Amino acid sequence: MTYAERVEQQREEARRELAAAEQELASGGEAARVRYARALHEADLAEARAQRHAREDWRHQHSWRLVAG
C-alpha cells in the first residue's frame, strides 16, 4: 500500500467514525459528546494530512517538469 493510499484510507475511516459519532450524539450522553469531539478532531487531522500530501505531490510533479524540460 502506498502512502497516498494510506492517507486516503485514513481519511475515509475518519469520515465513517465521524458519521457514526454524529448518529450516537443524538443520545446526548457524555460519552457520545467525547466520541464526537475525538472523531471530529481525527477527521480534521486526516483531511489536513490528505491536503498536505496532495500539495506535496503536486509540487513534486511540477518540480520534475521543470527539470525534464
C-alpha positions in Angstrom: 0.0 0.0 0.0 1.4 3.4 -1.0 1.5 6.4 1.3 -1.3 8.1 -0.8 -3.5 5.0 -0.4 -2.9 5.0 3.4 -3.7 8.7 3.6 -6.9 8.2 1.7 -7.9 5.1 3.8 -7.3 7.1 7.0 -9.5 9.9 5.7 -12.3 7.5 4.8 -12.1 5.8 8.2 -12.2 9.2 9.9 -15.2 10.2 7.9 -17.0 6.9 8.8 -16.2 7.3 12.5 -17.4 10.9 12.4 -20.7 9.8 10.8 -21.2 7.1 13.5 -20.3 9.6 16.2 -22.9 12.1 14.8 -25.6 9.4 15.0 -24.6 8.5 18.5 -24.6 12.2 19.5 -28.4 12.2 19.4 -28.4 10.1 22.6 -27.0 13.1 24.4 -24.6 11.2 26.7 -21.3 12.5 27.9 -19.5 9.5 26.1 -21.3 10.4 22.9 -20.1 14.0 23.1 -16.5 12.9 23.8 -16.6 10.4 20.9 -17.9 13.1 18.6 -15.2 15.6 19.6 -12.5 13.0 19.1 -13.9 11.9 15.8 -14.2 15.5 14.6 -10.6 16.1 15.6 -9.4 13.0 13.9 -11.3 13.8 10.7 -9.7 17.3 10.7 -6.3 15.8 11.1 -6.9 13.2 8.3 -8.2 15.9 6.0 -5.2 18.2 6.6 -2.9 15.2 6.0 -4.6 14.4 2.7 -4.4 18.1 1.6 -0.8 18.3 2.6 0.0 15.1 0.6 -1.8 16.5 -2.4 0.2 19.7 -2.3 3.5 17.9 -1.9 2.6 15.5 -4.8 1.7 18.5 -7.0 4.9 20.3 -6.1 6.9 17.2 -6.8 5.3 16.7 -10.2 5.8 20.3 -11.2 9.4 20.4 -10.0 10.3 17.4 -12.2 8.6 19.0 -15.2 11.0 22.0 -14.8 14.0 19.7 -14.7 12.8 17.5 -17.5 12.2 20.4 -19.8 
